Amino acid sequence: MRPLQFKVFDRKHNEFVADGEVMDLIYSASCNSFMFDNDNYDLDRNMRFLEFSGLQSFENEDIYEGMVVSVPYIDPSGKLHQSKEDFKAVVVFKNGRFELERKDVDNHSLSDFIRTETGNYVSNYGNITIYSKETNLKIVGWWFNFPELLN
């Protein structure tokens, strides 16, 4: 199971104010705060919580909601060209899953880009598919660096 990790972006000051595992999130009329790794932060409407997808780029960097990733080109024969970019997209959480979103195109599920390998043969089943937490994606920045990608 993936860890429940977030990065918190303050849209008012245009900076990240916290990241890590959520220890406590408190909200009431009298108290607005959240706690990351035992550090308390005031919570306001300008805060945007960006969730960890549980997956990593091919360079072993964690992929969070709000990141812009480069999708590698796959030629008609199915060969992956990691050094050649097909398109850029923003990682979003929609419809109960992490998706890659870009203007005027249907979203792709982030899980479509998970690296797999063929495992052992199992009688009456076939070969097992082993799923990695790594993807073939490259992180290139955050959504606020690429406004042209947003709908």
C-alpha positions in Angstrom: 0.0 0.0 0.0 1.3 3.5 -0.8 2.1 6.0 1.9 -0.4 8.9 2.4 1.9 11.7 1.4 1.2 15.3 0.3 2.9 18.4 -0.8 1.1 21.7 0.1 1.3 24.6 -2.2 0.4 28.2 -1.1 -1.2 29.9 -4.1 -1.1 33.3 -2.4 2.7 33.2 -1.9 3.4 30.9 -4.9 5.5 28.5 -2.9 5.5 25.0 -1.3 5.0 25.2 2.4 5.1 21.6 3.4 5.6 18.0 2.3 5.7 14.6 3.8 3.3 12.2 5.5 0.2 13.7 6.9 0.2 13.2 10.6 -3.0 15.1 11.5 -5.5 17.3 9.6 -7.7 19.4 11.9 -10.5 21.6 10.7 -13.2 23.3 12.8 -14.7 26.7 13.1 -12.2 27.6 15.9 -9.1 25.8 14.6 -7.7 25.6 11.1 -4.4 23.7 11.0 -2.6 20.7 9.6 0.4 18.8 10.8 3.2 17.3 8.7 6.0 15.3 10.5 5.1 17.0 13.8 5.2 20.5 12.3 2.0 22.6 12.6 0.9 24.9 9.7 -2.1 27.3 9.5 -4.6 26.3 6.9 -6.3 28.7 4.6 -8.2 28.7 1.2 -5.0 29.4 -0.7 -3.5 26.1 0.2 -3.6 23.3 -2.4 -2.9 19.8 -1.2 -1.2 17.7 -3.8 -1.4 13.9 -3.2 1.4 11.4 -3.9 0.3 9.0 -6.6 2.3 6.0 -5.3 4.3 5.9 -8.5 7.8 7.1 -9.6 9.3 8.5 -12.7 11.9 6.5 -14.7 14.4 8.6 -12.7 13.0 7.3 -9.4 11.4 10.6 -8.4 8.0 10.5 -6.7 5.1 11.6 -8.9 2.6 14.0 -7.2 -0.7 15.5 -8.3 0.0 18.8 -10.1 3.3 17.7 -11.7 3.8 18.0 -15.4 5.3 14.8 -16.9 6.8 14.1 -20.3 5.3 11.0 -22.0 7.9 9.2 -24.2 7.2 8.4 -27.8 6.1 4.8 -28.7 6.6 4.0 -32.4 4.0 2.0 -34.4 5.9 -1.2 -33.7 5.5 -0.7 -30.0 9.1 0.3 -29.2 9.6 2.8 -26.5 11.9 5.8 -27.2 12.6 7.3 -23.8 14.7 10.2 -25.2 11.9 11.3 -27.6 8.9 13.1 -26.1 5.4 12.4 -27.4 3.5 14.9 -25.3 3.4 16.7 -21.9 0.5 16.3 -19.5 -0.5 17.4 -15.9 -1.1 14.7 -13.3 -4.6 15.2 -11.8 -6.8 13.1 -9.5 -10.2 12.7 -11.2 -12.8 9.9 -11.4 -11.2 8.1 -8.5 -7.8 7.7 -10.1 -4.7 9.6 -11.1 -4.9 10.7 -14.7 -2.7 12.6 -17.2 -4.6 15.6 -18.5 -4.0 18.0 -21.4 -6.2 20.4 -23.4 -8.8 19.0 -25.8 -7.7 15.4 -25.5 -9.2 12.5 -23.5 -7.3 11.8 -20.2 -5.0 8.8 -19.8 -4.9 6.8 -16.6 -1.5 7.2 -14.9 -1.5 3.4 -14.4 -1.3 2.9 -18.2 2.4 4.0 -17.9 3.5 1.6 -15.2 6.5 -0.6 -16.1 5.7 -4.3 -16.2 7.7 -7.4 -16.7 6.9 -11.0 -17.4 7.1 -13.3 -14.4 7.1 -17.0 -13.9 4.8 -19.4 -15.9 1.8 -20.6 -13.9 0.1 -23.8 -15.1 -3.5 -23.2 -16.4 -2.9 -19.4 -16.3 0.2 -18.4 -18.3 2.9 -16.0 -17.4 2.3 -13.7 -14.4 2.6 -9.9 -15.1 4.7 -8.1 -12.5 3.8 -4.4 -12.0 6.5 -2.0 -10.8 6.0 1.3 -9.0 8.1 2.9 -11.7 6.7 4.5 -14.8 8.2 5.5 -18.2 7.4 9.2 -17.4 9.8 12.0 -16.9 9.0 14.9 -14.5 9.5 18.3 -16.1 7.9 20.7 -13.6 4.6 21.8 -12.0 1.3 22.9 -13.4 2.0 26.6 -12.7 5.1 26.4 -15.0 3.0 25.2 -17.9 -0.3 27.2 -18.0 -0.8 26.2 -21.7 -1.5 22.6 -20.6 -4.5 23.5 -18.4 -8.1 23.4 -19.5 
